């Protein structure tokens, strides 16, 4: 399947990004990948309960989005929320402890893998499409309060496009001209169902956006530089016009829907030949002379050891006191 990607000029992107930022983002991508792989090991060992959805393979999208848009915007996402939480200020310690269900966790062990929060991350959501009205509401807040430099970024999988919440949210965002950037992370599989069998059109963002009177774009979610320039443009455009934008980021899910999913329905040859976004940013670093192979290896080791330390922290953290388990939990 070929796509009509948003046109970028990488020489411009290179001028927007300095050496420090690129190296920081390489570290973030390595941290996310190690966090997911080590947490998967913990899950399989029975130390993590509930569900676990890996972000491995999709790192370039959210790393580039946060770099381009900054830490002060509102963010919301699906249950695949580990990467975004790490990018928005949550520590590996508190996130791993949350996976372990410990009192020192991100939400004191109450939320688990699907419900991380930070000051600007409005949550991971376990219900498909549940975050879309929340992201829309955050955009309304920006407009209502006159925060003209602030937008809302709402991430979702392509499976959420078939939910009613998607259509209602985009309709009202367009009617009210809300500063919301909706990002469809199309990893081609909604659980075990191929996108070709679930969504009626290809080029999802470009085709769906037309029906709501907004701009729609397709980007290469495996290319960090491409994603950065695209998100930089999208935010500037939303601030300039005050109107929402719909984006489809084409990516690959390196794991099954969740860790308990062996993904036997997938063609393994596709996974073995697809581009790894971490390899592309490593190549960028080498080509620009920002670091040597040995220095990249040290970064990788540093991030691996950081995650291993977070597992030790989680293992040694206390369980929540049973008398406080209902505190801070809202149930209608």
Secondary structure as UniProt FT lines:
FT   HELIX           10..16
FT   HELIX           19..44
FT   TURN            45..46
FT   TURN            56..57
FT   HELIX           59..69
FT   STRAND          74..78
FT   HELIX           82..87
FT   TURN            88..89
FT   HELIX           92..99
FT   TURN            100..101
FT   TURN            103..104
FT   TURN            106..109
FT   HELIX           112..114
FT   STRAND          121..125
FT   TURN            128..129
FT   HELIX           130..144
FT   TURN            145..146
FT   TURN            148..149
FT   STRAND          152..157
FT   HELIX           158..162
FT   HELIX           164..175
FT   TURN            176..177
FT   STRAND          180..186
FT   STRAND          189..190
FT   TURN            191..192
FT   STRAND          193..194
FT   HELIX           195..198
FT   HELIX           204..210
FT   TURN            211..213
FT   STRAND          215..220
FT   TURN            221..222
FT   HELIX           224..241
FT   STRAND          245..250
FT   TURN            259..260
FT   TURN            264..265
FT   HELIX           268..273
FT   HELIX           277..287
FT   TURN            288..289
FT   HELIX           293..316
FT   HELIX           322..324
FT   TURN            325..328
//
